[in-house]
Amino acid sequence: MRDENEEIIKITAEGTYVVTGRHTQIIVSAPDTAKIKIVLKDAEIFNTNGPAIYIEAADKVFLTVSEGTESSVTDGGEYSAEYIDNNVDAAIFSRADLTLNGKGTLNVTGNLKCGIASKDDLVICGLTLNVTSAGRAIEGKDCVKCSDAAVTVNAGGDGIKSTNTEDENRGYVYIESGSFNITAVNDGIEAETALKITNGDFIIKTGGGSENAPTHSQGFEARSFKQSAPTETATETESAKGLKCSSLITIEGGEFEIDSADDAIHSNSDAEINGGSINISSGDDGIHADDALLINGGNIKINKSYEGLEGTAITVSGGTADPLRR
């Protein structure tokens, strides 16, 4: 048990550590073979000039929220140079595999940029997790895996994202179950290599919703001959899609309510819908696949979109699809 008056907790060896009370920071700097469990029990970690929890080195870290308790982790809006120079930018920042679990509630506020960022694997299971961030809310570079968690996100950037573009076996998001209420300025859930959802309840709103849809040119003449001076702004390169992946998107089941300024579901490769109930209001495409769009099951209702279903080849072999175009 740590003294409640201790401001900075530094963990350098494998073990289990119970943290209660108010502290400025938790730092983990342990051997790369160390497995560490940190139990938060009505703890408040608030660092005004850097990450509140900084996992500098370890093998695996388990951040467990004790049942029936509520803890908070908050960073400041400005970081000191030692963190900025090393690209540390999250209230909870890890260079090791990180698991968030338990049966309590964890509130994370990322005032600089990210709420939670792991440069390896990120696993979220069991707990109630509320994340508010100036930029991206939840990031796992190698992967993000979720099950049985209740996750609420309010993000100034992306909601949940895996970012590894260098390894074809990494950069994926896998959601097995749980509830997800995501409000994001940019994409709701994004993966680089694969996005797979087998079950869960999802409420996703991106870019202010479908009412903030971009203006679309109508008709052959407008599409082919209307010209204007080229412009480039930051917002033109940003994306506000509900579910997004550079490769395969697979949905096996779940309940989805997606209200997106951009495509509701977007794959730069294939998309496969095998089950679930999906209600969509989109400012652009309802479901978009650059290559094949396969609908083998499920109940899809597109209440609002510019184009309902889009793909190089669309195959519907099961389920129901109501692809309205409005």
Secondary structure, DSSP 8 states (H G I E B T S, - for coil): ---TT-SEEEE-SSEEEEEEEEESEEEEE--TT-EEEEEEEEEEEEETTS-SEEEEE-SEEEEEE-TT-EEEEEE-SS--HHHHTTT--EEEEESSEEEEEESSEEEEEESSSEEEEESSEEEEESSEEEEEESS-SEEESSEEEEESEEEEEEESS-SEE----S-TTSSEEEE-SEEEEEEESS-SEEESSEEEE-S-EEEEEETT-GGG------HHHHHHT--------HHHH----SEEESSEEEE-S-EEEEEESS-SEEESS-EEE-S-EEEEEESSEEEEESSEEEE-SSEEEEEE-SEEEE-SEEEE-SSEEEE---
